[in-house]
Amino acid sequence: MNLEELKSLYDFSDRTVLVTGGAGVLAVEMVRTLAGGNANVVVLSRNQEQGVKVVEEINANSAGKGRVLYVPGDVLLTEVLQRANETIQAEFGAVDILINAAGGNHPSATTSADLSFFDLPLDALRHISDLNLLGTILP
């Protein structure tokens, strides 16, 4: 298989991909790859500074025909997700692919030699549970 044949298998022309947590380390590489495969990619992130920086860098250096757009968002706030959807619809139309890259942990919900799982603060556990479960379902 030659390179052009391989590229044709991963051609996302006329497709819109939403990547939640899109300014995160792993997500940025997915965004970069999808843009190189001609997708229009939406970087949804709470971190505006990093999101804008990522979008500018990828748009300036992408070999693909797709565009990358930063949209501010928080996967736990349905009102914010609704506004983000309106922005995406106006710019690209419907989302074809959703990649949930938002999530993670927090120091207050991390065990240690001095703190067992059963002693973690409930509010910290709830936040991490919401982020990783609801932050996948709500988008």
N, C-alpha and C positions, 0 to 999 in steps of 0.2 A: 504494500500500500504506500503510495507516495503522499507527500505533505498536503497537496491540494485535495486529494481524496479524503484524507483525515479531516482537514478543515471543513469540508462539505458536511461531514457528519455532525459537526458542532457549530453549525451556522444558525444563529438565533436572530437573523434579520427579521424585522417587523414584530419582534417579541419584546414584551416589557417584563422585567424582572424586578421585584421588590426585595431588598435585602434589609431585614431589620437588624439593628446593631451593626449597620453597614460600615461604620468607621472603626470597628474593632480589628485587631491584627489579622485574624483568620479571614474575616469577612472581606477585608480590603483585597485580599488575593483573589477571592471569588469574584468580586466586582471587576477587578482588572481583567480576569480571564473572560468573563461574560462580555465585557465591553470589547475585548479583542475578538470575540466571536460574533460581533455585530449587534448585540442586544442593546436595547435601551434599558439602563439600570438605574433604579432609584435607591439611593443610600439614605435609609431612615435611621436617624441617630439623635440621641439627646445632646451629644457633644457637637455643637455647631462649629466650633473652631476646627476640630479635627475633620468633621464631615465635609466642610467647604474645602479644606486643604486637600483631602483625598480626591474629591471631585475635580478640582482644578488640575491636579497632577495627572490623573488618569485621562481626562479630556485632552490635555496637552500632549500626552505621549502614546495614546492608544492607536494601534494600527487598524482597529476595526472601524466600522461605519456607525456603530451605535453611539448614543450619547449617555452621559452619566449626570444625574441630577441629585442634588442634596435636598432632602425634605426633613425639616425638624419633626421629631416624633418621640413618643414614649409608649412602649408596648403595653403599659398598664393603664393608660388613660384613653378611654374610648372616644371622648370628645376630640382629643388631639389626633387620634387615628382617623376619625371622620374627616377632619380638616386636611390631613395628609392625603387621604383618598381623593378628596375634591381636587387638590393640587395635581395629583398624579393623573386623574381622569382628564383634567384640562390640558395637561402637557402631552400625555402619551395614549390616553384611552385606558382600556381595561388592563389590569395586571394579568399576565399569563402564567407567571411562575412566582411563587413566594418561597424565599429562603429565610428561615428563622434563625438568625445568628445572634440575636439579643439573648442575654442570659448571663449566668455566672454565679459567683459566690460573693461573700462579703466577710471581712475579717471577724465581725461580731458573730458570724454563724459558722465559724471554723473551730474544730476541736484542736486540742493541744494536750501536752502531757498533764497540764493542770486543769483542763476543762474537758469533761467527757461529753459525748453527744447528748446525753440525758440532762446535762446541765446548761445547755445552750439557751440563751434567752428566746422565749416564744416569739417575740416581735421580730427578731432576726430570722428565725426559721420561717415565719409567715412571709416575710419580705422575699426571701430566696425562693420559697415555694411559689409565691405569686409570680415572681419574675420568670421563673423557668417553666411553669405550667400555664398560667394565664397569659404570660407574655408570648406564648406560642399560639394559644387558642384565639385570643382577641384579634390579632392581625388577620 
